[in-house]
């Protein structure tokens, strides 16, 4: 769809980089390059747990 995609950054990358920060929760924002496919967001939220919320933009 888009030719200039950002580099991969998976849940394990985030967890490794923030392990010493005692982060209790946050917001996971779906990238615009994902279009209407929210599977990445849903999978990430499952991995991060109930203290994280998802943010997305859906156009009708």
C-alpha distance matrix in Angstrom:
0.0 3.8 6.7 9.4 9.3 12.8 15.1 15.9 18.7 20.1 23.1 25.5 24.6 25.3 28.5 29.7 29.3 31.0 33.6 36.5 35.5 36.6 33.7 34.4 31.3 28.5 25.2 21.8 19.1 15.7 12.9 11.1 7.7 8.7 8.8 11.7 11.8 14.9 16.0 15.6 17.8 20.2 20.7 21.2 23.8 25.6 26.0 27.1 29.6 31.1 31.7 28.0 26.2 22.6 21.1 18.1 17.2 17.0 17.1 19.2
3.8 0.0 3.8 5.7 6.4 10.0 12.8 14.4 17.1 19.2 22.3 24.6 23.1 23.8 27.2 28.2 27.4 29.2 32.0 34.7 33.7 35.1 32.2 33.3 30.3 27.4 24.2 21.0 18.1 15.1 11.8 10.0 6.6 9.1 9.9 13.4 13.7 16.2 17.4 16.2 18.1 21.1 21.4 21.3 23.9 26.1 26.1 26.8 29.6 31.1 31.3 27.5 25.9 22.4 20.7 18.0 17.2 17.8 18.0 20.6
6.7 3.8 0.0 3.8 5.9 9.6 11.8 14.0 17.1 19.6 23.0 24.9 23.0 24.1 27.6 28.1 27.2 29.4 32.3 34.8 34.1 35.9 33.2 34.7 31.9 29.1 26.3 23.0 20.3 17.7 14.2 13.0 9.6 12.2 13.5 17.0 16.9 19.2 20.0 18.4 20.5 23.6 23.4 23.1 26.0 28.1 27.6 28.3 31.4 33.2 33.2 29.6 28.3 25.0 23.4 21.0 20.5 21.4 21.7 24.4
9.4 5.7 3.8 0.0 3.8 6.6 9.3 12.1 14.8 17.8 21.1 22.9 20.6 21.5 25.1 25.5 24.3 26.5 29.5 31.8 31.0 33.0 30.4 32.2 29.5 26.7 24.0 20.9 18.3 16.2 12.6 11.9 9.1 12.2 14.0 17.7 17.5 19.2 20.1 17.9 19.6 23.0 22.8 21.8 24.7 27.1 26.3 26.6 29.8 31.7 31.3 27.6 26.6 23.5 21.9 19.9 19.8 21.3 22.0 25.0
9.3 6.4 5.9 3.8 0.0 3.8 6.5 8.7 11.4 14.1 17.5 19.3 17.4 18.2 21.8 22.3 21.4 23.5 26.4 28.9 28.2 29.9 27.4 29.0 26.3 23.6 21.1 17.8 15.5 13.3 9.9 10.2 7.3 9.7 12.3 15.7 14.9 16.2 16.8 14.4 16.2 19.5 19.1 18.1 21.1 23.4 22.5 22.9 26.2 28.1 27.9 24.3 23.4 20.5 19.2 17.5 17.9 19.6 20.9 24.0
12.8 10.0 9.6 6.6 3.8 0.0 3.8 6.5 8.5 11.8 15.0 16.6 14.2 15.0 18.6 19.0 17.8 20.0 22.9 25.3 24.6 26.6 24.1 26.0 23.6 21.1 18.9 15.8 14.0 12.6 9.5 10.9 9.0 11.1 14.1 17.3 16.3 16.7 17.2 14.1 15.5 19.0 18.3 16.6 19.6 22.0 20.8 20.7 24.2 26.3 25.6 22.1 21.7 19.2 18.2 17.2 18.2 20.4 22.2 25.6
15.1 12.8 11.8 9.3 6.5 3.8 0.0 3.8 6.4 9.7 13.3 14.2 11.7 13.3 16.7 16.6 15.7 18.4 21.0 23.5 23.4 25.4 23.4 25.4 23.5 21.4 19.7 16.6 15.6 14.5 12.0 14.1 12.0 13.3 16.8 19.6 17.9 18.0 17.8 14.4 16.1 19.3 17.9 16.2 19.5 21.4 19.6 19.9 23.5 26.0 25.5 22.3 22.5 20.3 20.0 19.4 21.0 23.1 25.2 28.5
15.9 14.4 14.0 12.1 8.7 6.5 3.8 0.0 3.8 6.3 10.0 11.0 9.2 11.1 14.1 14.4 14.3 16.8 19.0 21.9 22.0 23.6 21.5 23.3 21.4 19.7 18.2 14.9 14.5 13.4 11.8 14.5 12.6 12.8 16.5 18.7 16.4 16.1 15.2 11.7 13.7 16.5 14.7 13.0 16.6 18.1 16.2 16.8 20.5 23.2 23.0 20.0 20.4 18.4 18.8 18.5 20.5 22.5 25.0 28.1
18.7 17.1 17.1 14.8 11.4 8.5 6.4 3.8 0.0 3.8 6.9 8.1 6.0 7.3 10.5 11.1 10.9 13.1 15.4 18.3 18.2 19.8 17.8 19.6 17.9 16.4 15.3 12.3 12.7 12.4 11.7 15.0 14.0 13.9 17.6 19.4 17.2 16.0 15.2 11.4 12.5 15.3 13.5 11.0 14.2 16.0 13.7 13.8 17.5 20.3 19.8 16.9 17.8 16.3 17.0 17.5 20.0 22.4 25.2 28.5
20.1 19.2 19.6 17.8 14.1 11.8 9.7 6.3 3.8 0.0 3.8 5.4 5.3 6.7 8.9 10.1 11.1 12.7 14.3 17.7 17.8 18.7 16.7 18.1 16.5 15.5 14.8 11.7 13.0 12.7 13.0 16.5 15.6 14.6 18.2 19.4 16.7 15.0 13.5 9.9 11.0 13.0 10.6 8.3 11.7 12.8 10.3 10.9 14.6 17.7 17.7 15.1 16.3 15.2 16.7 17.5 20.4 22.5 25.6 28.6
23.1 22.3 23.0 21.1 17.5 15.0 13.3 10.0 6.9 3.8 0.0 3.8 5.4 5.2 6.2 8.6 10.0 10.7 11.8 15.4 15.4 15.6 13.7 14.7 13.3 13.0 12.9 10.4 12.7 13.2 14.5 18.2 18.0 16.6 20.0 20.6 17.9 15.5 14.0 10.6 10.8 12.1 9.6 6.7 9.4 10.3 7.3 7.5 11.2 14.4 14.4 12.2 14.1 13.8 16.0 17.4 20.8 22.9 26.4 29.3
25.5 24.6 24.9 22.9 19.3 16.6 14.2 11.0 8.1 5.4 3.8 0.0 3.8 5.4 5.0 6.0 8.5 9.9 10.1 13.8 14.8 15.3 14.3 15.8 15.2 15.5 16.0 13.9 16.3 16.9 17.8 21.4 20.9 19.8 23.3 24.1 21.3 19.1 17.2 14.0 14.5 15.6 12.7 10.2 12.7 13.0 9.4 9.8 13.3 16.8 16.6 15.0 17.4 17.4 19.7 21.2 24.5 26.7 30.1 33.0
24.6 23.1 23.0 20.6 17.4 14.2 11.7 9.2 6.0 5.3 5.4 3.8 0.0 3.8 5.5 5.2 6.2 8.7 10.0 13.2 13.9 15.4 14.3 16.5 15.9 15.6 15.9 13.9 15.7 16.4 16.7 20.3 19.8 19.3 22.9 24.2 21.8 19.9 18.6 14.9 15.4 17.3 14.9 12.0 14.6 15.7 12.4 12.1 15.7 18.9 18.1 16.2 18.3 18.0 19.6 21.1 24.1 26.7 29.8 33.0
25.3 23.8 24.1 21.5 18.2 15.0 13.3 11.1 7.3 6.7 5.2 5.4 3.8 0.0 3.8 5.5 5.2 6.1 8.3 11.4 11.2 12.5 10.9 13.1 12.3 11.9 12.6 11.1 13.3 14.8 15.6 19.3 19.5 19.0 22.4 23.5 21.4 19.0 18.2 14.6 14.2 16.1 14.3 10.9 12.7 14.4 11.4 9.9 13.5 16.3 15.0 13.0 15.2 15.4 17.0 19.0 22.2 25.0 28.3 31.5
28.5 27.2 27.6 25.1 21.8 18.6 16.7 14.1 10.5 8.9 6.2 5.0 5.5 3.8 0.0 3.8 5.5 5.3 5.6 9.3 9.8 10.4 9.5 11.6 11.7 12.5 14.0 13.0 15.9 17.5 18.8 22.6 22.8 22.0 25.3 26.0 23.6 21.0 19.8 16.5 15.9 17.1 15.0 11.7 13.0 13.9 10.5 9.0 12.2 15.2 14.0 13.0 15.9 16.8 19.0 21.3 24.8 27.4 30.9 33.9
29.7 28.2 28.1 25.5 22.3 19.0 16.6 14.4 11.1 10.1 8.6 6.0 5.2 5.5 3.8 0.0 3.8 5.6 5.4 8.5 10.3 11.7 11.8 14.5 15.1 15.8 17.3 16.2 18.7 20.2 20.9 24.7 24.5 24.0 27.5 28.6 26.2 23.9 22.5 19.1 19.0 20.4 18.0 14.9 16.6 17.3 13.8 12.7 15.9 18.9 17.7 16.7 19.6 20.3 22.3 24.4 27.7 30.4 33.7 36.9
29.3 27.4 27.2 24.3 21.4 17.8 15.7 14.3 10.9 11.1 10.0 8.5 6.2 5.2 5.5 3.8 0.0 3.8 5.9 7.9 8.7 11.1 11.0 14.2 14.6 14.7 16.2 15.4 17.6 19.5 19.9 23.5 23.7 23.7 27.0 28.4 26.4 24.2 23.4 19.8 19.3 21.2 19.4 16.0 17.5 19.0 15.7 14.0 17.2 19.8 18.0 16.7 19.3 19.9 21.4 23.5 26.6 29.6 32.8 36.2
31.0 29.2 29.4 26.5 23.5 20.0 18.4 16.8 13.1 12.7 10.7 9.9 8.7 6.1 5.3 5.6 3.8 0.0 3.8 5.6 5.3 7.5 7.2 10.6 11.4 12.1 14.3 14.3 16.9 19.4 20.4 24.0 24.8 24.5 27.6 28.7 26.8 24.2 23.6 20.2 19.1 20.7 19.2 15.6 16.4 17.9 14.9 12.5 15.2 17.4 15.1 14.3 17.2 18.5 20.2 22.8 26.1 29.2 32.5 35.8
33.6 32.0 32.3 29.5 26.4 22.9 21.0 19.0 15.4 14.3 11.8 10.1 10.0 8.3 5.6 5.4 5.9 3.8 0.0 3.8 5.7 6.7 7.9 10.8 12.5 14.1 16.7 16.8 19.8 22.1 23.4 27.1 27.7 27.1 30.3 31.0 28.9 26.1 25.1 21.9 20.9 22.0 20.1 16.8 17.4 18.2 15.0 12.8 15.1 17.5 15.6 15.5 18.9 20.6 22.7 25.4 28.9 31.8 35.3 38.4
36.5 34.7 34.8 31.8 28.9 25.3 23.5 21.9 18.3 17.7 15.4 13.8 13.2 11.4 9.3 8.5 7.9 5.6 3.8 0.0 3.8 5.9 8.4 11.6 14.0 15.6 18.5 19.2 22.1 24.7 25.9 29.5 30.3 30.0 33.1 34.0 32.1 29.3 28.5 25.3 24.1 25.3 23.7 20.3 20.6 21.6 18.5 16.0 17.9 19.9 17.4 17.8 21.1 23.0 24.9 27.8 31.2 34.3 37.6 40.9
35.5 33.7 34.1 31.0 28.2 24.6 23.4 22.0 18.2 17.8 15.4 14.8 13.9 11.2 9.8 10.3 8.7 5.3 5.7 3.8 0.0 3.8 5.5 9.1 11.3 12.7 15.8 17.0 19.8 22.8 24.2 27.7 28.9 28.7 31.5 32.3 30.8 27.8 27.5 24.4 22.7 24.0 23.0 19.4 19.3 20.8 18.2 15.2 16.8 18.3 15.3 15.5 18.6 20.7 22.3 25.5 28.7 31.9 35.3 38.5
36.6 35.1 35.9 33.0 29.9 26.6 25.4 23.6 19.8 18.7 15.6 15.3 15.4 12.5 10.4 11.7 11.1 7.5 6.7 5.9 3.8 0.0 3.8 6.2 9.3 11.7 15.2 16.8 20.1 23.1 25.0 28.5 29.9 29.3 31.9 32.3 30.7 27.4 27.0 24.2 22.3 23.0 22.1 18.7 18.0 19.2 16.8 13.7 14.6 15.7 12.7 13.8 17.2 19.8 21.9 25.2 28.7 31.7 35.2 38.2
33.7 32.2 33.2 30.4 27.4 24.1 23.4 21.5 17.8 16.7 13.7 14.3 14.3 10.9 9.5 11.8 11.0 7.2 7.9 8.4 5.5 3.8 0.0 3.8 5.9 7.9 11.4 13.2 16.4 19.6 21.6 25.1 26.7 26.0 28.5 28.8 27.4 24.1 24.0 21.3 19.0 19.9 19.4 15.9 15.0 16.6 14.7 11.2 12.2 13.0 9.8 10.3 13.6 16.1 18.1 21.5 25.0 28.0 31.4 34.4
34.4 33.3 34.7 32.2 29.0 26.0 25.4 23.3 19.6 18.1 14.7 15.8 16.5 13.1 11.6 14.5 14.2 10.6 10.8 11.6 9.1 6.2 3.8 0.0 3.8 7.2 10.9 13.1 16.6 19.7 22.3 25.7 27.5 26.3 28.5 28.4 26.9 23.4 23.3 21.1 18.5 18.8 18.6 15.5 13.7 15.1 13.8 10.2 10.0 10.1 6.8 8.4 11.8 14.9 17.3 20.9 24.4 27.2 30.7 33.5
31.3 30.3 31.9 29.5 26.3 23.6 23.5 21.4 17.9 16.5 13.3 15.2 15.9 12.3 11.7 15.1 14.6 11.4 12.5 14.0 11.3 9.3 5.9 3.8 0.0 3.7 7.2 9.6 13.1 16.2 19.0 22.2 24.2 23.0 25.0 24.7 23.5 20.0 20.2 18.1 15.2 15.7 16.0 12.9 10.8 12.9 12.2 8.4 8.5 8.1 4.6 4.9 8.1 11.2 13.5 17.1 20.7 23.4 26.9 29.6
28.5 27.4 29.1 26.7 23.6 21.1 21.4 19.7 16.4 15.5 13.0 15.5 15.6 11.9 12.5 15.8 14.7 12.1 14.1 15.6 12.7 11.7 7.9 7.2 3.7 0.0 3.8 6.7 9.8 13.2 15.8 18.9 21.2 20.2 22.1 22.0 21.2 17.8 18.6 16.4 13.3 14.5 15.4 12.1 10.3 13.3 13.0 9.4 10.2 9.8 6.8 4.8 6.4 8.7 10.4 14.0 17.4 20.4 23.8 26.7
25.2 24.2 26.3 24.0 21.1 18.9 19.7 18.2 15.3 14.8 12.9 16.0 15.9 12.6 14.0 17.3 16.2 14.3 16.7 18.5 15.8 15.2 11.4 10.9 7.2 3.8 0.0 3.8 6.3 9.7 12.5 15.4 17.9 16.9 18.5 18.5 17.9 14.6 16.0 13.9 10.6 12.3 13.8 10.8 9.2 12.8 13.1 10.1 11.2 10.8 8.8 5.5 4.8 5.7 6.7 10.3 13.6 16.6 20.1 23.1
21.8 21.0 23.0 20.9 17.8 15.8 16.6 14.9 12.3 11.7 10.4 13.9 13.9 11.1 13.0 16.2 15.4 14.3 16.8 19.2 17.0 16.8 13.2 13.1 9.6 6.7 3.8 0.0 3.8 6.6 9.5 12.7 14.7 13.5 15.5 15.7 14.7 11.6 12.7 10.3 7.3 9.7 10.9 7.9 7.4 11.2 11.3 9.2 11.1 11.7 10.7 6.9 6.1 4.9 6.1 8.7 12.2 15.1 18.6 21.7
19.1 18.1 20.3 18.3 15.5 14.0 15.6 14.5 12.7 13.0 12.7 16.3 15.7 13.3 15.9 18.7 17.6 16.9 19.8 22.1 19.8 20.1 16.4 16.6 13.1 9.8 6.3 3.8 0.0 3.8 6.3 9.2 11.7 10.9 12.6 13.2 12.9 10.5 12.5 10.3 7.6 10.8 12.5 10.1 10.2 13.9 14.3 12.7 14.7 15.1 14.2 10.4 8.6 6.0 4.7 6.1 9.2 12.3 15.6 18.9
15.7 15.1 17.7 16.2 13.3 12.6 14.5 13.4 12.4 12.7 13.2 16.9 16.4 14.8 17.5 20.2 19.5 19.4 22.1 24.7 22.8 23.1 19.6 19.7 16.2 13.2 9.7 6.6 3.8 0.0 3.8 6.5 8.6 7.3 9.0 9.7 9.3 7.3 9.7 7.8 5.9 9.4 11.3 9.8 10.7 14.0 14.7 14.1 16.1 16.8 16.7 12.9 10.8 7.4 6.1 5.1 7.8 10.3 13.5 16.8
12.9 11.8 14.2 12.6 9.9 9.5 12.0 11.8 11.7 13.0 14.5 17.8 16.7 15.6 18.8 20.9 19.9 20.4 23.4 25.9 24.2 25.0 21.6 22.3 19.0 15.8 12.5 9.5 6.3 3.8 0.0 3.8 5.4 5.6 7.8 10.0 9.9 9.3 11.5 9.3 8.8 12.5 13.8 12.3 13.9 17.1 17.3 16.9 19.4 20.3 20.0 16.2 14.4 11.1 9.4 7.8 9.0 11.4 13.9 17.3
11.1 10.0 13.0 11.9 10.2 10.9 14.1 14.5 15.0 16.5 18.2 21.4 20.3 19.3 22.6 24.7 23.5 24.0 27.1 29.5 27.7 28.5 25.1 25.7 22.2 18.9 15.4 12.7 9.2 6.5 3.8 0.0 3.8 5.3 5.7 8.6 9.8 10.3 13.1 11.8 11.5 14.9 16.5 15.7 17.0 20.1 20.7 20.4 22.6 23.3 23.1 19.3 17.0 13.5 11.1 8.4 7.8 9.8 11.3 14.9
7.7 6.6 9.6 9.1 7.3 9.0 12.0 12.6 14.0 15.6 18.0 20.9 19.8 19.5 22.8 24.5 23.7 24.8 27.7 30.3 28.9 29.9 26.7 27.5 24.2 21.2 17.9 14.7 11.7 8.6 5.4 3.8 0.0 3.8 5.4 9.0 9.3 10.8 12.8 11.3 12.3 15.5 16.5 16.0 18.1 20.7 21.1 21.3 23.8 25.0 25.1 21.3 19.4 15.9 14.1 11.4 11.2 12.4 13.7 16.8
8.7 9.1 12.2 12.2 9.7 11.1 13.3 12.8 13.9 14.6 16.6 19.8 19.3 19.0 22.0 24.0 23.7 24.5 27.1 30.0 28.7 29.3 26.0 26.3 23.0 20.2 16.9 13.5 10.9 7.3 5.6 5.3 3.8 0.0 3.8 6.3 5.7 7.2 9.1 8.2 9.4 12.3 13.4 13.5 15.5 17.8 18.6 19.2 21.5 22.6 23.2 19.5 17.6 13.9 12.7 10.0 10.3 10.9 12.8 15.6
8.8 9.9 13.5 14.0 12.3 14.1 16.8 16.5 17.6 18.2 20.0 23.3 22.9 22.4 25.3 27.5 27.0 27.6 30.3 33.1 31.5 31.9 28.5 28.5 25.0 22.1 18.5 15.5 12.6 9.0 7.8 5.7 5.4 3.8 0.0 3.8 5.6 7.9 10.7 10.9 11.5 13.9 15.7 16.2 17.6 19.9 21.2 21.7 23.6 24.2 24.9 21.2 18.8 15.0 13.2 9.7 8.7 8.4 9.5 12.2
11.7 13.4 17.0 17.7 15.7 17.3 19.6 18.7 19.4 19.4 20.6 24.1 24.2 23.5 26.0 28.6 28.4 28.7 31.0 34.0 32.3 32.3 28.8 28.4 24.7 22.0 18.5 15.7 13.2 9.7 10.0 8.6 9.0 6.3 3.8 0.0 3.8 6.1 9.1 10.6 10.8 12.3 14.6 15.7 16.6 18.6 20.5 21.2 22.5 22.8 23.9 20.5 17.8 14.0 12.7 9.2 8.4 6.7 8.4 10.3
11.8 13.7 16.9 17.5 14.9 16.3 17.9 16.4 17.2 16.7 17.9 21.3 21.8 21.4 23.6 26.2 26.4 26.8 28.9 32.1 30.8 30.7 27.4 26.9 23.5 21.2 17.9 14.7 12.9 9.3 9.9 9.8 9.3 5.7 5.6 3.8 0.0 3.8 5.7 7.4 8.6 9.7 11.5 13.0 14.3 15.9 17.6 18.8 20.3 21.1 22.5 19.2 17.0 13.4 13.1 10.2 10.7 9.8 12.0 13.8
14.9 16.2 19.2 19.2 16.2 16.7 18.0 16.1 16.0 15.0 15.5 19.1 19.9 19.0 21.0 23.9 24.2 24.2 26.1 29.3 27.8 27.4 24.1 23.4 20.0 17.8 14.6 11.6 10.5 7.3 9.3 10.3 10.8 7.2 7.9 6.1 3.8 0.0 3.8 5.5 5.3 6.3 8.7 10.0 10.7 12.5 14.5 15.4 16.7 17.4 18.8 15.5 13.3 9.9 10.2 8.1 9.8 9.6 12.7 14.8
16.0 17.4 20.0 20.1 16.8 17.2 17.8 15.2 15.2 13.5 14.0 17.2 18.6 18.2 19.8 22.5 23.4 23.6 25.1 28.5 27.5 27.0 24.0 23.3 20.2 18.6 16.0 12.7 12.5 9.7 11.5 13.1 12.8 9.1 10.7 9.1 5.7 3.8 0.0 3.8 5.4 5.1 6.1 8.5 9.9 10.6 12.4 14.2 15.6 16.9 18.8 15.8 14.4 11.6 12.8 11.5 13.5 13.4 16.4 18.2
15.6 16.2 18.4 17.9 14.4 14.1 14.4 11.7 11.4 9.9 10.6 14.0 14.9 14.6 16.5 19.1 19.8 20.2 21.9 25.3 24.4 24.2 21.3 21.1 18.1 16.4 13.9 10.3 10.3 7.8 9.3 11.8 11.3 8.2 10.9 10.6 7.4 5.5 3.8 0.0 3.8 5.5 5.3 6.1 8.6 10.0 10.7 12.2 14.4 16.1 17.4 14.3 13.4 10.6 11.9 11.1 13.7 14.5 17.6 20.0
17.8 18.1 20.5 19.6 16.2 15.5 16.1 13.7 12.5 11.0 10.8 14.5 15.4 14.2 15.9 19.0 19.3 19.1 20.9 24.1 22.7 22.3 19.0 18.5 15.2 13.3 10.6 7.3 7.6 5.9 8.8 11.5 12.3 9.4 11.5 10.8 8.6 5.3 5.4 3.8 0.0 3.8 5.5 5.1 6.1 8.7 10.0 10.4 12.2 13.3 14.4 11.0 9.7 6.9 8.5 8.4 11.6 12.8 16.4 18.9
20.2 21.1 23.6 23.0 19.5 19.0 19.3 16.5 15.3 13.0 12.1 15.6 17.3 16.1 17.1 20.4 21.2 20.7 22.0 25.3 24.0 23.0 19.9 18.8 15.7 14.5 12.3 9.7 10.8 9.4 12.5 14.9 15.5 12.3 13.9 12.3 9.7 6.3 5.1 5.5 3.8 0.0 3.8 5.5 5.2 6.3 8.8 10.0 10.8 11.8 13.8 11.1 10.0 7.9 10.4 10.6 13.7 14.2 17.8 19.8
20.7 21.4 23.4 22.8 19.1 18.3 17.9 14.7 13.5 10.6 9.6 12.7 14.9 14.3 15.0 18.0 19.4 19.2 20.1 23.7 23.0 22.1 19.4 18.6 16.0 15.4 13.8 10.9 12.5 11.3 13.8 16.5 16.5 13.4 15.7 14.6 11.5 8.7 6.1 5.3 5.5 3.8 0.0 3.8 5.5 5.2 6.4 8.8 10.3 12.4 14.4 12.1 12.1 10.6 13.3 13.7 16.8 17.6 21.0 23.1
21.2 21.3 23.1 21.8 18.1 16.6 16.2 13.0 11.0 8.3 6.7 10.2 12.0 10.9 11.7 14.9 16.0 15.6 16.8 20.3 19.4 18.7 15.9 15.5 12.9 12.1 10.8 7.9 10.1 9.8 12.3 15.7 16.0 13.5 16.2 15.7 13.0 10.0 8.5 6.1 5.1 5.5 3.8 0.0 3.8 5.4 5.1 6.1 8.6 11.0 12.2 9.5 10.0 9.0 11.7 12.9 16.3 17.9 21.5 24.0
23.8 23.9 26.0 24.7 21.1 19.6 19.5 16.6 14.2 11.7 9.4 12.7 14.6 12.7 13.0 16.6 17.5 16.4 17.4 20.6 19.3 18.0 15.0 13.7 10.8 10.3 9.2 7.4 10.2 10.7 13.9 17.0 18.1 15.5 17.6 16.6 14.3 10.7 9.9 8.6 6.1 5.2 5.5 3.8 0.0 3.8 5.4 5.1 6.0 7.6 9.1 6.6 7.1 6.9 10.4 12.3 15.9 17.4 21.2 23.5
25.6 26.1 28.1 27.1 23.4 22.0 21.4 18.1 16.0 12.8 10.3 13.0 15.7 14.4 13.9 17.3 19.0 17.9 18.2 21.6 20.8 19.2 16.6 15.1 12.9 13.3 12.8 11.2 13.9 14.0 17.1 20.1 20.7 17.8 19.9 18.6 15.9 12.5 10.6 10.0 8.7 6.3 5.2 5.4 3.8 0.0 3.8 5.6 5.6 7.8 10.4 9.2 10.2 10.5 14.0 15.6 19.1 20.1 23.8 25.7
26.0 26.1 27.6 26.3 22.5 20.8 19.6 16.2 13.7 10.3 7.3 9.4 12.4 11.4 10.5 13.8 15.7 14.9 15.0 18.5 18.2 16.8 14.7 13.8 12.2 13.0 13.1 11.3 14.3 14.7 17.3 20.7 21.1 18.6 21.2 20.5 17.6 14.5 12.4 10.7 10.0 8.8 6.4 5.1 5.4 3.8 0.0 3.8 5.7 9.1 10.8 9.7 11.7 12.1 15.5 17.3 20.9 22.3 26.0 28.3
27.1 26.8 28.3 26.6 22.9 20.7 19.9 16.8 13.8 10.9 7.5 9.8 12.1 9.9 9.0 12.7 14.0 12.5 12.8 16.0 15.2 13.7 11.2 10.2 8.4 9.4 10.1 9.2 12.7 14.1 16.9 20.4 21.3 19.2 21.7 21.2 18.8 15.4 14.2 12.2 10.4 10.0 8.8 6.1 5.1 5.6 3.8 0.0 3.8 7.1 7.6 6.4 9.2 10.5 13.9 16.3 20.1 22.0 25.8 28.3
29.6 29.6 31.4 29.8 26.2 24.2 23.5 20.5 17.5 14.6 11.2 13.3 15.7 13.5 12.2 15.9 17.2 15.2 15.1 17.9 16.8 14.6 12.2 10.0 8.5 10.2 11.2 11.1 14.7 16.1 19.4 22.6 23.8 21.5 23.6 22.5 20.3 16.7 15.6 14.4 12.2 10.8 10.3 8.6 6.0 5.6 5.7 3.8 0.0 3.8 5.7 6.1 8.8 11.0 14.7 17.4 21.1 22.7 26.5 28.7
31.1 31.1 33.2 31.7 28.1 26.3 26.0 23.2 20.3 17.7 14.4 16.8 18.9 16.3 15.2 18.9 19.8 17.4 17.5 19.9 18.3 15.7 13.0 10.1 8.1 9.8 10.8 11.7 15.1 16.8 20.3 23.3 25.0 22.6 24.2 22.8 21.1 17.4 16.9 16.1 13.3 11.8 12.4 11.0 7.6 7.8 9.1 7.1 3.8 0.0 3.8 5.4 7.4 10.4 14.0 16.9 20.5 22.0 25.8 27.7
31.7 31.3 33.2 31.3 27.9 25.6 25.5 23.0 19.8 17.7 14.4 16.6 18.1 15.0 14.0 17.7 18.0 15.1 15.6 17.4 15.3 12.7 9.8 6.8 4.6 6.8 8.8 10.7 14.2 16.7 20.0 23.1 25.1 23.2 24.9 23.9 22.5 18.8 18.8 17.4 14.4 13.8 14.4 12.2 9.1 10.4 10.8 7.6 5.7 3.8 0.0 3.8 6.8 10.3 13.5 16.9 20.5 22.6 26.3 28.6
28.0 27.5 29.6 27.6 24.3 22.1 22.3 20.0 16.9 15.1 12.2 15.0 16.2 13.0 13.0 16.7 16.7 14.3 15.5 17.8 15.5 13.8 10.3 8.4 4.9 4.8 5.5 6.9 10.4 12.9 16.2 19.3 21.3 19.5 21.2 20.5 19.2 15.5 15.8 14.3 11.0 11.1 12.1 9.5 6.6 9.2 9.7 6.4 6.1 5.4 3.8 0.0 3.8 6.9 10.0 13.4 17.1 19.3 23.0 25.5
26.2 25.9 28.3 26.6 23.4 21.7 22.5 20.4 17.8 16.3 14.1 17.4 18.3 15.2 15.9 19.6 19.3 17.2 18.9 21.1 18.6 17.2 13.6 11.8 8.1 6.4 4.8 6.1 8.6 10.8 14.4 17.0 19.4 17.6 18.8 17.8 17.0 13.3 14.4 13.4 9.7 10.0 12.1 10.0 7.1 10.2 11.7 9.2 8.8 7.4 6.8 3.8 0.0 3.8 6.8 10.2 13.7 15.9 19.5 21.9
22.6 22.4 25.0 23.5 20.5 19.2 20.3 18.4 16.3 15.2 13.8 17.4 18.0 15.4 16.8 20.3 19.9 18.5 20.6 23.0 20.7 19.8 16.1 14.9 11.2 8.7 5.7 4.9 6.0 7.4 11.1 13.5 15.9 13.9 15.0 14.0 13.4 9.9 11.6 10.6 6.9 7.9 10.6 9.0 6.9 10.5 12.1 10.5 11.0 10.4 10.3 6.9 3.8 0.0 3.8 6.6 10.3 12.4 16.1 18.7
21.1 20.7 23.4 21.9 19.2 18.2 20.0 18.8 17.0 16.7 16.0 19.7 19.6 17.0 19.0 22.3 21.4 20.2 22.7 24.9 22.3 21.9 18.1 17.3 13.5 10.4 6.7 6.1 4.7 6.1 9.4 11.1 14.1 12.7 13.2 12.7 13.1 10.2 12.8 11.9 8.5 10.4 13.3 11.7 10.4 14.0 15.5 13.9 14.7 14.0 13.5 10.0 6.8 3.8 0.0 3.8 7.1 9.9 13.4 16.3
18.1 18.0 21.0 19.9 17.5 17.2 19.4 18.5 17.5 17.5 17.4 21.2 21.1 19.0 21.3 24.4 23.5 22.8 25.4 27.8 25.5 25.2 21.5 20.9 17.1 14.0 10.3 8.7 6.1 5.1 7.8 8.4 11.4 10.0 9.7 9.2 10.2 8.1 11.5 11.1 8.4 10.6 13.7 12.9 12.3 15.6 17.3 16.3 17.4 16.9 16.9 13.4 10.2 6.6 3.8 0.0 3.8 6.5 10.0 13.1
17.2 17.2 20.5 19.8 17.9 18.2 21.0 20.5 20.0 20.4 20.8 24.5 24.1 22.2 24.8 27.7 26.6 26.1 28.9 31.2 28.7 28.7 25.0 24.4 20.7 17.4 13.6 12.2 9.2 7.8 9.0 7.8 11.2 10.3 8.7 8.4 10.7 9.8 13.5 13.7 11.6 13.7 16.8 16.3 15.9 19.1 20.9 20.1 21.1 20.5 20.5 17.1 13.7 10.3 7.1 3.8 0.0 3.8 6.6 10.0
17.0 17.8 21.4 21.3 19.6 20.4 23.1 22.5 22.4 22.5 22.9 26.7 26.7 25.0 27.4 30.4 29.6 29.2 31.8 34.3 31.9 31.7 28.0 27.2 23.4 20.4 16.6 15.1 12.3 10.3 11.4 9.8 12.4 10.9 8.4 6.7 9.8 9.6 13.4 14.5 12.8 14.2 17.6 17.9 17.4 20.1 22.3 22.0 22.7 22.0 22.6 19.3 15.9 12.4 9.9 6.5 3.8 0.0 3.8 6.6
17.1 18.0 21.7 22.0 20.9 22.2 25.2 25.0 25.2 25.6 26.4 30.1 29.8 28.3 30.9 33.7 32.8 32.5 35.3 37.6 35.3 35.2 31.4 30.7 26.9 23.8 20.1 18.6 15.6 13.5 13.9 11.3 13.7 12.8 9.5 8.4 12.0 12.7 16.4 17.6 16.4 17.8 21.0 21.5 21.2 23.8 26.0 25.8 26.5 25.8 26.3 23.0 19.5 16.1 13.4 10.0 6.6 3.8 0.0 3.7
19.2 20.6 24.4 25.0 24.0 25.6 28.5 28.1 28.5 28.6 29.3 33.0 33.0 31.5 33.9 36.9 36.2 35.8 38.4 40.9 38.5 38.2 34.4 33.5 29.6 26.7 23.1 21.7 18.9 16.8 17.3 14.9 16.8 15.6 12.2 10.3 13.8 14.8 18.2 20.0 18.9 19.8 23.1 24.0 23.5 25.7 28.3 28.3 28.7 27.7 28.6 25.5 21.9 18.7 16.3 13.1 10.0 6.6 3.7 0.0
